[in-house]
Amino acid sequence: MKNNTIFYRVLQLDKNVYGELVMEQSSLQKGLAIWLSGSIISTLAVTTFLKNLVIYVKEVISQSSSDLPQEAILDFQTLIIEIEEGFEAISNVTTLITSQLFGFINVVVSIIIIFAVLKYFFRRDPNIIFIGVIYGFSSIPVLLNAPILFFNSLTLQGMVLVATSIFSLVCLGSGLKQVYMLRNIEVILLILFSGFSSLVAI
């Protein structure tokens, strides 16, 4: 399958695409590359959104400075300086690599949790490589965060980030449902449990 065909079918929520992907030998490498690309783009997109949010807050404080107590203004300014210093650290290549490493560990924990729940609670016969493939290709929607890097509308950036995050979870659920013949409630519980447990584990 060509990459553009795969992307289109995943975004279309094709009912057979994941079943075909898990059978292809090169799918795990492709899925990992998609996840890594999406993770980097999302990190940069979220950073851009937060930078614009700080600029907006600065403008609001500036316009309301006469109405706010001096102590509150100083507290806000200190907080903004700390956040901006954090942005400078994220822009550092080493910090970006570190954040991707922690993200990868989080994904591995999620995959292990999904495997365990499928095997011991839902009594399926899961393949951990298949789950990895599904997870990787379900990251395709977050690639759509890339335009956030090129426009400054705070509202639009926030909407895109929320939409791509939700759609990525929908794609993950769709893949698990296709390959392991799950019911909708089982898919929802599996995603919620794996996401919550992996965050606690990290």
C-alpha positions in Angstrom: 0.0 0.0 0.0 1.3 3.5 -0.9 1.8 5.9 2.0 -0.8 8.5 0.7 -3.3 5.7 0.3 -2.7 4.5 3.9 -3.0 8.1 5.2 -6.3 8.6 3.4 -7.8 5.3 4.5 -6.8 5.8 8.2 -8.2 9.3 8.2 -11.4 8.0 6.5 -11.7 5.4 9.3 -11.6 2.6 6.7 -12.9 -0.6 8.3 -10.2 -2.9 6.9 -7.1 -0.8 6.8 -5.6 -1.9 10.1 -6.2 -5.5 9.4 -4.1 -5.1 6.2 -1.4 -3.0 7.9 -0.7 -5.5 10.7 0.0 -8.2 8.0 2.7 -6.1 6.2 6.2 -6.6 7.3 7.3 -3.0 7.0 4.3 -1.6 9.0 6.1 -1.5 12.4 8.9 0.7 11.1 6.5 2.9 9.2 4.3 3.2 12.3 7.2 4.2 14.4 8.3 6.8 11.9 4.7 8.2 11.8 4.5 8.3 15.6 7.9 10.1 16.0 7.0 12.6 13.3 3.7 13.3 14.9 5.2 13.5 18.4 7.8 16.1 17.2 5.2 18.1 15.3 2.8 18.1 18.3 5.5 19.2 20.7 6.3 22.1 18.5 2.6 22.9 17.9 1.8 22.9 21.6 4.8 25.1 22.3 3.7 27.5 19.6 0.2 27.6 21.0 1.4 28.2 24.5 3.8 31.0 23.3 0.8 32.7 21.6 -1.2 32.2 24.8 1.5 34.0 26.8 1.5 36.9 24.4 -2.3 37.1 24.7 -2.1 37.1 28.5 0.6 39.8 28.3 -1.6 42.0 26.2 -4.6 41.5 28.6 -2.4 42.3 31.6 -1.0 45.4 29.9 -4.6 46.6 29.0 -5.9 45.9 32.5 -2.8 47.1 34.5 -4.7 50.1 35.9 -7.5 47.9 37.2 -5.3 45.2 38.8 -3.4 45.3 42.1 0.4 45.9 41.7 1.2 42.6 43.5 -1.0 40.6 41.1 0.7 42.2 38.1 4.2 41.4 39.5 3.1 37.8 40.1 1.8 37.4 36.6 5.0 38.9 35.1 7.2 36.5 37.2 5.0 33.6 36.0 5.3 34.7 32.4 9.1 35.0 32.6 9.3 31.4 34.0 7.1 30.1 31.2 9.2 31.9 28.6 12.4 30.4 30.0 10.7 27.0 29.7 10.0 27.7 26.0 13.7 28.4 25.5 14.5 25.1 27.0 12.0 23.2 24.8 13.6 24.9 21.7 16.9 23.3 22.7 17.5 20.1 20.5 18.6 18.1 23.5 15.4 18.9 25.4 13.3 18.0 22.4 15.0 14.7 22.1 14.5 14.0 25.8 10.8 14.8 25.6 10.5 12.4 22.7 12.2 9.7 24.7 9.8 10.1 27.6 6.9 10.1 25.1 8.2 6.9 23.6 8.4 5.3 27.1 4.8 6.4 27.7 3.7 4.8 24.4 5.5 1.5 25.3 3.7 1.5 28.7 0.4 2.1 27.0 1.0 -0.7 24.5 1.9 -3.1 27.3 -1.3 -2.1 29.2 -3.4 -2.6 26.1 -1.8 -6.0 25.6 -2.4 -7.1 29.2 -6.0 -5.9 29.2 -6.8 -7.6 25.9 -5.2 -10.9 27.1 -6.3 -11.1 30.7 -9.6 -9.2 30.8 -11.1 -9.4 27.3 -9.7 -12.9 26.7 -8.3 -12.2 23.2 -5.0 -13.4 21.8 -3.1 -10.1 21.2 0.1 -9.6 19.4 2.2 -6.8 20.9 3.7 -6.0 17.4 0.2 -5.6 16.0 -0.7 -3.2 18.8 2.5 -1.2 18.1 1.5 -1.0 14.4 -2.0 0.2 15.3 -0.7 2.7 17.8 1.8 4.1 15.3 -0.7 4.5 12.4 -3.3 6.0 14.7 -0.9 8.9 15.1 -1.5 10.1 11.6 -4.1 12.7 12.6 -1.6 14.5 14.8 0.5 15.2 11.7 -2.3 17.7 10.9 -1.0 19.9 13.7 1.8 21.1 11.4 -0.2 24.1 10.1 -0.3 25.5 13.7 3.4 26.4 13.2 2.5 28.8 10.4 -0.5 30.8 11.7 -1.1 32.8 14.9 -4.9 32.5 15.6 -5.0 31.3 19.2 -8.5 30.0 18.9 -7.9 28.1 15.7 -4.7 26.6 17.1 -6.5 25.3 20.2 -9.3 23.8 18.1 -6.8 22.0 15.8 -4.9 20.6 18.8 -8.1 19.3 20.5 -9.5 17.9 17.3 -6.4 16.1 16.2 -5.9 14.6 19.7 -9.5 13.3 19.8 -9.3 12.0 16.2 -6.1 10.2 17.0 -7.8 8.3 19.9 -10.7 7.5 17.6 -8.2 6.0 15.1 -6.6 4.0 17.9 -10.0 2.7 18.9 -10.9 1.9 15.4 -7.7 -0.1 14.8 -8.1 -2.1 18.1 -11.8 -2.8 17.3 -10.9 -4.0 13.8 -8.1 -6.3 14.7 -9.5 -7.7 17.9 -13.2 -7.6 17.2 -14.0 -5.5 20.3 -17.3 -3.9 21.2 -17.5 -0.1 21.4 -17.6 0.0 25.2 -14.6 -2.3 25.4 -12.6 0.0 23.1 -13.5 3.1 25.2 -12.6 1.4 28.5 -9.3 0.1 27.0 -8.2 3.5 25.7 -9.2 5.3 28.9 -7.5 2.7 31.1 -4.3 2.5 29.1 -4.0 6.3 28.9 -4.6 6.8 32.6 -2.4 3.9 33.7 0.5 4.9 31.5 0.5 8.5 32.8 0.5 7.2 36.4 3.3 4.8 35.6 5.4 7.6 34.1 
